[in-house]
Amino acid sequence: MQLRLVHTLSLLLLGVILAAVLAFGGMLAWNLRSGFNDYLVARDTERLEQFATLVAEQVRRAGGLGAFKTSGIGLAQLLEEFGQRQGLPVRTGLPGTPRDMGPPPGMVPPPGMAQPPGMGPTPGTGPPPGMDPPAGSLPAPFPAPPGQEGFGSRLGVYAPDGGLVLGMALDEHASGTIERPVTINDQVVATVRMGRGAPVPDAVEAAFLRRQYLGIALLAGSLLALGFLGARWMAGRWVRPLLGIQDATARIAHGELATRLSTTRSDEIGDLVRNINSMAEGLEHMEGSRRRWIAEISHELRTPLTVLRGEIDALTEGVRPLTREAAVSLREEVLRLGAMVDDLHLLAMADLNALPCYFGECDAIQLCQRVEQRFTRRASALGISLEFAPPSEGAPPVYWDAQRMEQVLSNLLENSLCYTDAPGRIRLSVERQQERVWIRVEDSKPGVPTADLGRLFDPLYRSDASRGRHRGGSGLGLAICAALVHAHLGRITAAVSELGGLSILVDMPVSAEALR
């Protein structure tokens, strides 16, 4: 099965959302678990400090640590009073000691505290009334009410010498053990120690995390559903114009060059559509030019071939004698036909970017002067004044193909001589513009309509209304000029002349070779 773009985009977006949800959920679960345990540790630390304050009060009230030990006050009573101060439930956190019960078996109630009936010590168990229980002989703890879970089962009160006074025997070097001093008048009289608590109870943790995981799962499902809908919408928004582009390019490839796409998008896809429209327009123009060029070339070649065939037929049938004049006429037609073929070959090489140019240092002013001198006598014979205007500040040395540039200027002057009425004027001028050189050829009437100025450099194009075919020429001269100028990385443009005719500007870099 071929994976389409819409499927790729959808799966990609869904994969990103799924990875983000899993990462977020895992981090949230870990943070909740560790944060909850940190909270319990901080709470136990705070309560241990408050419990140390309570022990300090009891020791002060008993008259010292020794009197406190013999007073009969046990850990259960301390925890019960601590719970009352904290506003917690009434149980002490030790087995068998709800508020309506006396001390656990084997412990002496505080003075003035009556022992409820039936709750006396079991015969044969614990010390007799009035005796202190041995250190560390407290019964095993049982789960305390909310707020004191396991608090009493992890406590121990120690004398300054390290001896156990109340509670559990704990290793002070064990991991997680917390100690707080019991001070009276800034003097440490005892130490309370609390062992490390167990992790969050499984049932509490499971219930808490189960709710969190359920919320994360619902959030993940919602995000995945929204992501799927968003991916489908976004993929459709991207794919629909691409399908249109695919269809349009296929039609263009099959020769339907008039195909155009419409779009109002301003993103990259919109730019692609506009570029395809420009490409199709350019291909259509090139195809039209190619067909027109083929038709015009065949028409241009037909004229000299028809003349040749007519003269050869006249010579063959004896209508015209084979004289020197007849041979010269045939030769002129052959030369004209050969010149046209050479021009067509030059244009074809230029289109293939294979036009050979040999760059070297030359003087632009001297180059223009040589061409102007070749045409001066011919222009005078036609009743046309040919002027040359060099720059006043001179021109820098240029790096051009001198032979090709002389061909450009010769074609321009030839064009002006052919299409300028006598008496008329032709002006050749050179200007320097920083790192560029401008060569301008202007002539007098007749002019060229403004609408035709942009097509003067098309091969075989003539503006017949004013510079008609009866003037001669093949219609390739200006096209060859444009090809040669572009080979030098220059620009050539046509405009209306101040003299009333045509003005052609050749804008050339000083060094065409350096720009390549």
N, C-alpha and C positions, 0 to 999 in steps of 0.2 A: 504493500500500500504506500503510495506516495504521500509524504507528509507535506501538506499545503502550508502556506504562510500563515493563514488564520489559525491553524492548529498549533504551529510553532509558537506564535505570539501568545496564544491562550495558555499553553503548557508552561511557557517561560514565566508568565505573570503569576500563574497559580503556584509554580514552584517557589518563586520568591516569597509569596505571601505565606506558604506553608512553612518555609524555613524560618521566616521572621516570627511566626506564631509559636513554633516549637522552641525557638531560642528564648522568646519572651516568657513562655510558660515554664520552661525549665529554670530560668533565672528567678522567676517569681516564686516557684515552689521552694527552691533552695534558700532564697532570702527569707521566706516566711518561716521555714523550719529553723534556720540558724537564728533569726531574729527573735523567735518566740523563746528559744532556750536562753539567749542573752538577756531577754526580759526577766525570765525566772531567776537567773543568777543575780541580776541587779536588785530584784525585789527581795531575795533572800538576804543579800548583803545589808540592805536597808533595815530589814526586820532584825537581823543579828545585832546591829548597832542599838536598836531600840530595846532589844532583850537585854543587852549589856547594861543599859541604863536601869532597867527594872532590877537586875541582879544587884547593881550598886545600891539601889534604894533598900533592898531587903537586907543586904549585908550591913548597911549603916543602921538600919532599924534594929537588927539583932545585936549590934555592938561589936562587930568584927567578924572576920571570916570563920574563926574558930567557933564563936557562938552561933553563927549561921549554920555551921555543920551539925551542931548538937541541938538545934531548935526543932528538928523534925520536919522542916519544910522541904518537900520533894519537888522534883521536876514537874510533876503533874500540876501541883498548885501554882507554880510559877507560870506554866503555860496557860492555865485557866485564867489567871489574872491578866496575863499578856493578851490573851484573846479578848477579854472584856475591854481592855484599853483600846484595842484595835477595832472594836465593834464587830468582831467576828463571831461565828456560832460558838455555843457555850462549851463544846467538848474540848478537851485538852490536847488531843492528839495522841494520848496513850490509851491502851486497852482498858475497858471497864471503868471509865471515869467520866460519864456524863455529868452534867451539873447537878442533877438530883441524887448523885451518888457520892460517897465519901472517897477517900483516897484508895488507890488500888491495894490489894492484899499485901500485907507485909510493910506498909508505910503508915507512919503515925500522923494523924491529922493535926493541923496546927492548933495551938491552944484556943479553947473556946469553941471549937468546931465539933459538933456532936456527930457521932457515927450513926447513920441510919440503922434501924433494926434489920437484922438478918444479913448485914453486910460486914460483919466482923471477920476477923481473919479465920481462915479455915484451919481446923486443928491439924497440927503437924506441919503446917506450911508457914514460912516467913518467921521473922523474929517475934518475940512476945511484945505486947503493947509497951510503948515507952522506949523501945530500943530502935536505934537507927538501922536501916537496912544497909548491908554491906555495899561498898562502892561497886557500881557496875552491875548490881543485881536486879535492875529494873526489868520488868517483863518486856517481851518483844513488842515493838510498836505495831499499831494497826493504822489503816488509812485515816487521816484526819479529815475534817470537813473542808469545804472549799475555802481557799485562802491560806490553809496551813497544811497542805498535803505533804506529809513526810518531814515537816519542819522539826517537830519534837524528836523524831527518831534519828536526827543527824546532829544533835546538840550535845555539847559537853562543857561543864564548868570546871576549870582547873585552877589549882592554887599556884602562887608564884613559883614554887619549886617544881611545878609540872605534875603534881599529884592530882588525880581525878577527884572532884568534889561531888558532882552530880552528872548524870547523863551517860553518854556513850564514850567509850575509850576510842579516841581517834588519833591517827598518825598525823602529826603536824607537818610532816614532809610529803604527805600524799598529794597528788595532783588535785587541784580544785578546792583544797581545804582553805577556809577563811577564818581568821582570828581577829578579835576585837578586845581591847583591854577593858577591864572593869576598874574605874578610877573613883576614888573618894578623896576630895581635897587635893586633886592633882597627883595622887599617889595610886599606883597600880596595886590593887589588892587581889585581883584574880584575872583570869582570862576566859572568855567564852570562845568556843571553837565549833565550827560547823563543817561537816564533811560535804563532799561533792554530791549534789543531787543527781538522781537518775534522770535520764532523758525524758522528754515529754511522754507521758503514758501512751501506750499504743492506741488505746481506744480513743483518747482525746485527740491524739495526733491524726489518727486515721479519719475520724469524723471531720476534723477541721480541714485537713488536706483534701478529703473527698469533696467537700463543698467548693474548695478553691479549684480543684481539677475539673469539677463539673462546670464551673463558671468559665474556666479557660477553654474547655471543649466547646461550650456554646458559643463563646466569642470566636474561636477558631472556625467553627462551622459557618457562622455568619460572615466572617471575613472571606472565607473561601467562596461562599455563594456570591457575595458582592464582587469578589475578584473575578469569578467566572463570568458574571454578567458584564463587568467592566471590560474584561479581556475580549469578549465577543463583540461588544460595541466598538472598542478601539480597533480591533482587528478588522472589523467591517469597514470602519472609517478609513483605514489605511489600504485595505485590499480592494475595495470597489474602484477607486481611481486607478489602481495598478492594473486591474483587469481591463479597464477602459484603455489604458496605455498599451497593454499587451495586444488588444484587438486593433488599435489604431496603427501600431508599428507593423503588425502583420499585414494590414491593408496597404500601408506605404511600401512594404517590401514587395508586394505583388503589383506595384505600379500605380496605385490610387493616390497620387501625390497631392490631390486636392483635399485629402482628409485633414480635419482639424479637430482639436479637443477644446472643450469649454471648461473653465474652472474659475472659482472665486477664492481659492485657497491662497494663503500667503506664506505657507511653509515650504519645505524642500520638495514635497510632492507637487505643489503648485509651480515651483520653479522648473521642475522636470517637465511638467505639461507644457509650459511656455517654451522651453527649449525644444521640445519635440515639434511644437507648432512652427517655431523658427526653422528647424531643420527641414520640415516638410515644405515650408515656403521656399527655402533655399534650393532644395532638390527640384521643386517644381520650376523655379526660375532657371536652374541649370539645364533641366530637361528641355524647357522651351527654347533656351539659347542654343542647345545642341541641335535640336530639330531645325531651328531657323538657320543656324550656321550651315548645316548640311544642305539645306535648300538654297541658301545664298551662294555657297561655294559651287554647287552644281550649276547655278545660273551664271556665276562669274566665269567659270571654266568653259561654259557652252559658247560664249561670245568669241573668244579667240579660236576655239576649235572650229566653230562654224566658218569663220573667216578663212582659216587654213584649208578647210575642206573645199570651200568655194573656189579659192585660188588654185588649189591642186586640181580640182575637177576642170577648171577653165584651161589649165595647162595641158591636162591629159587629153581633152577633147579638141585641142587646137584652137579654142576660142581666143586664147591669149598666148602669144609666143613666149617661149622660154628665154627671157632676156635677163640681163644683169639686174635691171630694176625689179623684175618679178622675183628673182632670188632674194634680193635685199628685203623686199616686202615680206616674203615668207620668213626670213630670218628675224625680222622685227617682231612678228607675231609669236615666233617660237621663244624669243627672249622675253617678251611680255608674259607669256605663259610660264616660263621658267622662273621669272621673278616672283610671280604670284605663288607658285609652289614653294619657293624658298621662304617667302613670308609666312605661309601657312605652317611650314615646318618649324620656323622660329617660334611662332605662337604655341605650337604643340609642345615644344621643348620647355617653354616658359611655364605652361600649365603643369608640366611634370616636374617642375623645380630642377630641371636638368640643363638650364641655359648656362653655358660656360661664360664666366666673366673673369678677366685677368686684371686684378687691381694693381695700381702703381701710382706713384706720386706724379701729379700733373698740375698745370696752372689753368684754373677755370677761365680766366680772362683771355688767355692766349687761345684756349680751345674754342671759345665763342668767336674770337676774331678770325680764326682760320675758316670756320664754317661761314661766317658773314662774308668774307672775301670771295668764297666760291660762288655765292649767290648774287653778288652785287651786279655783275654785268648782265646776268639773265633778268634780274629785277628791273634794271634800267631799260632793257629792250622791251619789257612788257609795260613800261610807263608807270612803274611802281618805285617809290623811294624806300630804300632799305637803310635803316638807321641802327647804330649800335651805341648803347649807353653804358660804359663801364662804371663800376663803383668809384666814388671819389676817394675813398680811403684804401682802395685796393682790396684784394681778396687773398685769403691764406692758401697755402698749398693744399690740394685735395687729393684724396686717395680713391680714384675711380678707375673704371675701365675706360680709357680715353676713346678707344675705337667705338665702343658701344654708345658713349655719350655723344660723340660726333654723329652717330647714326640717329640718335634721338633728335638732336637739333636740326639735322638735315631733313628729317621727316616733317618736323614742325614748320620749317621754312618752306618746304615743298608744298605742304598743305595750304599755307597762307598765300603763296604765289598762285596756286591753282584756283583759290576761291576768293580772291580780292579783285575787285573791279578797278580798272585804270580810269583815270589817274587815282592812285591810292598810296597808302603808307603801310610799311611794316617796321615795327620797332622791336629790337632785341636788347634786353637789359639784364644786368647782373647786379644782385644785392647780397650783402653779407648780413646775416641775422645770427649773431653769437656763433654757435657751432654748426650753423646751417648756411647753405648758399641757395639763393632764389634766382632762378633763370626764368624770365618772362618773355613770351613772344606774343605781340599784339598786332592786329591788322585793322584796316578800315573796312567799310561796307563791302559786301552785305554781311549782316550779322546772322546769328543763330537764335531761333526762338528759345526762350528760357526753359520751356518744357523739354527741349531736346538736349540741353547741356549735359545732363547726367548720362546720356547714352552715346556720347560721341566716341568713347573709348571702347565700345563694343565692336567686335570684329565685323567687318562688312556693313557697318551702319553708315548711312548718309542721311543728312537732313536735306531731302530733295527739294524742299520748298525754296531754299535760298542758295544752297551750294550743291547743285544737282549733278547727276551722273554725266551730263554732257561735258562737264569740266575734265573728265578723265579720272584716272586713279582706280585702284582696286577696292578702296574702303578699308584697307588694313593698316595704313600708316599710323594712325593715332593709337590703334590697338597695340601695335608693336612698340610705340613709345611708352605706353603704360606698362607693358611687360618688362621692358628694359629698365625703366625707373624703379619698378617694384623689386627687380633683381638687385638694385643698389640700395634697397631699404628706404626709398624715397616715396614721395607722393606727387601726383599730377592731378590738377583740377582745371576745369574750364569755367569761364565766366564771360560776362559781356564786357567788351573793351571800351575804354574811354575814347578810342578812335572811331567807334561806331561798329566795329566788327567783333571778332572773337579774341579773347585773351586766355592764354594757356600758361599756367604757373607750374614750374617744376621745382619742388622743394626737396633738396638733397642734403644729406648729412655730409660734413666735411670729410669724414672717414667712414665709408660704407663697410670696409673690411673689419674695422674695430668693433662694429656693432653686431657682427655675426657670432 
